[in-house]
Amino acid sequence: MATIMRACALAAVSLLLAGCATVSESPTQAVTVRTILDHREVGGVGCVLTNSAGRWFVTSPGRVTVRRSTGNLFVDCKRTSERGQIAGQDRFASRANNTATIGNAVATAGLGYLLDKQTGAGWDYPDTLTVIMKPTAPALAPEQPQGAAGTVVY
């Protein structure tokens, strides 16, 4: 009798979690990071991606795997070159995955949604994250030779 009860309980729990993304989907997501300056893609830009689940580094254009979260994904990018420094920041919202949401509503009567919201599973960021870059500091000019003592320089 105890074996039958355990089997029934296991079946009930399995049925309740059938639509739950925490059980059925990966807790991570691969995203592509692109950086744009003056309507052109810029390469070799170092970017830091941060959300409530962690921090990741990538050089754009590039691909990185991040941990899903219900919170925003912040992207901070910078590059210094002989022409100066460029930087850009952006925030990307996490959105509920439609498939997981429907599965949760049908199979778990919303209980799976609450679990997914806690773990971040069933929530997605955009597949491509585009950050607009802006110049932040001009390049340093090469040092000019100074005139001899007593020479007037205009």
Secondary structure, DSSP 8 states (H G I E B T S, - for coil): -HHHHHHHHHHHHHHHTTT-HHHHS-SEEEEEEEEEETTEE--SEEEEEEETTEEEEEEESEEEEEE--SS-EEEEEEEEETTEEEEEEEEE--EE-HHHHHHHHHHSTTHHHHHHHHH-TTEE--SEEEEE-EEEEE----------TT----
